[in-house]
Amino acid sequence: MARKNGKDGNGARDDKAEETRSQAPWSDHPPSFAGWARAAIAGSGTAPSLSPHLHLIPPPAAPGIVTVGPGQAFSLAAINPDATGGLDKAEAKAALDAQRTRIRSLQEKLYAEHRRSLLVVFQAIDTGGKDGTIRNVLEGVNPQGCRVWSFKVPSPEELDQDFLWRYHRRTPGRGLIGVFNRSHYEDVLVVRVKGLVPEETWRERYGLINEFERLLTLSGCVILKFFLHISKDEQKERLEARLADPEKHWKFDPADLMERKSWDAYQTAFDDALTRCSTPYAPWHVVPANRKWARNVMVARTIADTLEAMDPRFPEPRKGLEGITVPD
């Protein structure tokens, strides 16, 4: 006798069929959907959801850093790139070591907790110190829990997607610290200065970037954005230092000299990005960066303070471990 939809041929309910279905609730869905649904249930009560209360109130940045107020017009010209935040160079090494120790300890807890993530964004003009800051501040951090991505000229595959695609796919998963060396802001900076897209296109991107960052924060990702601010004279000295040292020749690109001619245009583009994209949930922090030793301490302390505010914790241990003995 034919059976259909849990009923026999006379329309009577087939209890055995219904029982089988209840024991395999995902059997009617494709495997990918079933896996997603099971993961959602398994993570219930521990995984972050899209709710506004997940926005972390960012702690104050380290002394010396200027945080751009949301909705306030901002100009880099008002910031002294030589400022040190009251730091003493003689004490800087010990201060940096102390902050790196804090970062390593808190990163381990973040990784073990596996609920939230931290995205650290670095932007600067050429020679601004992004590479050096990342190398010095994150020294000793467990590479299993940290990912650094450098965004260069988009590949053909990336150009075939929306402008945020290549950045979104590199955002950190739960438990990880992600670092962007350059970022989604390139699409309102270099793209604007070089005229690679029409003005109406790059102007619309400010709002899209804000919504992108809002999505990330609502999903449990805390965002720290640092703009490393150097002077035009400091850039000249750093470019000359690369030319003077054969071991640094690999870092020198003649195109940097062409970019330097657009200094004023870049400053205007930076000012607009900092003004339009500093939000309560993802504010911009402007770091005076002429003095590398001060820059490193200021950034490290801000990262450590932010991780501490996130308050990551080790998971609760399994019960009954006290009575377990390891056999010989």
Phi, psi and omega in degrees: 000134182291144176237142183208133176054038176077013180232153177277183184298338179267007178087003180283148181292134178260097185296325181295319179295318179297321180296319179297318180295321182292334179278346180229070188297341182258007188294337181271000183251154175300152183306321182296319179292320180298316179297318179297316182294317179297321179296322180296319180290317182297328182268004183302128179091349179238329182277142179292152178237172181282078177228142186300333184294349181281350177298121175282133173284111187297135175290161178300144176290165180299151177306137182104331178277140177254119178268129182284122180291131179304132178079004181255137176295140185226145177223127178296335181299339181275355184255131178276111182290350178271354183299148182239001180067025180080007180283151176254128183300325181295334181260358188296320183298314179295322180295319179293318178301319181295319180289324178294325176297318177298315181299315181298317181294315182288326178296323178298319179292319179299317180295317181290322181296318174058045178238324184230177180216167178231127176249121179250119184253131176241127173231148178188163172287167180306138184070013183291343175106021181298310181300313183295323179295313180299315182297317184281320185285321185262016177301129177089353178289137181302117182297342176294336183249014183219134178232130178247129180236129176253126184256113179259204176299133182300144176281167176304320179297317181293325179292340179279355183249177173293160190294339181269350188303312186290338178276318183298322182288350179252005178292149187289140173281177182303135178088355187252154166258122176252141181234127176255115173267100201070165190197198178299345179286345174303334184278001168233011179243275182298323179297322179288310185297321181274356179065038184283339176223161179297155182301320181297335179285309182289331178294324179293337186288337178302311180295321179294322177296317179298320179290324177299313180291327177295318177301315181298315183292324177292340180265009175097013179256120176273136185245127173244123182241120180246127169254119182271112189259114175241163179273166178294324177295321178295321178298318179301315180298320181290323177293320179293325178295325178292323179289328184281340184248111181305329181286349178252005180299329181296337181275347184271130178236120179307335179296337178298329179291325176292319179297325180298329178295340180261021183310308184297320179296321178293320179299320177295317179295319177299313181303316181293318180295318180293323180288314187278341187237026171258112186241164178301329183267345179211070182286156174271137175246120180264120185254117172300120194236014175295325180261104188299320182296323178286318178305313183297317181293317181299315180293315182299316181296321181293320177296315181297317180296323179292315177300320179295321178293329176292335176055054177292148183224148175294144177300155176296135180291157176296147180285150176084011181291336183299327184269003183273136173240142180273122182294155178293000000 
